[in-house]
Structures are given as structure tokens and as C-alpha cells.
Amino acid sequence: MEGDQTTPAGGPQASLVKLTHVIYALDAVSLFIGLTGIVAIIMAYLKRDEARGSFLESHYTWIIRTFWIGLLGAIIGGATMWMFGLGMIIVGVVIVWYVYRIVKGWLALNDGRALANPEGIL
């Protein structure tokens, strides 16, 4: 889906758009309270089929990939924490990347746009 695609007429229900905002909010809060990220990923998987064919489909792909890649990065950072410098750098990069993904996705959702490359890393 192209990044400039806007909400089509007869697109997803407003409640699904609102729920997607909630999922992004839960992802943002997960930086402080990790459990909310688990809730967000479960919600994303449960609602992904409902979003198929709409501009929201890219958002659900984006959210799911952000969670799994972020979790992998956090595990790698945690596993290398014994090498203080390396572990801290990895965790720092993962946090910045995670925030970037949440902000980019949430801004696109707010504008009613699909994400251009939801399966990419950036």
C-alpha cells in the first residue's frame, strides 16, 4: 500500500480507527509498563482480519512487526548487558527505534493514511 493512500469512502468503521489509536497508545505506554505491549499485540492480532483491504491493514502489520522486532532487540540488548557498553547501546537504539515507529504510525493513522512499507524496519 502506498503511504499517500487516504481513507477510502466506505472504509473501516470509526470504531476500528479508534481502537487502532488505543493500540498505538498501549504501545507507547509499554515503554514504561511492559504489560500494555502484550495487550496491544493481542488486540492487533484479534482485529487484523477486520482491517484487511482498508488503509488500516498496513497499520496492523506495522504494529505487529514493531512489537516482535522490538522484543527481539530488547532480548538481545538484555543478553548483552553483561558487556555494559554494548547492551546499553542496543537497548538505547531499540527504544529510539520503537518510539520512531509508534510516532510514524500514529501520525499516519491520524491523517487517515496507510503506511508505505509496513513490513520494513524503518
Disulfide bonds with the S-S distance in Angstrom:
none
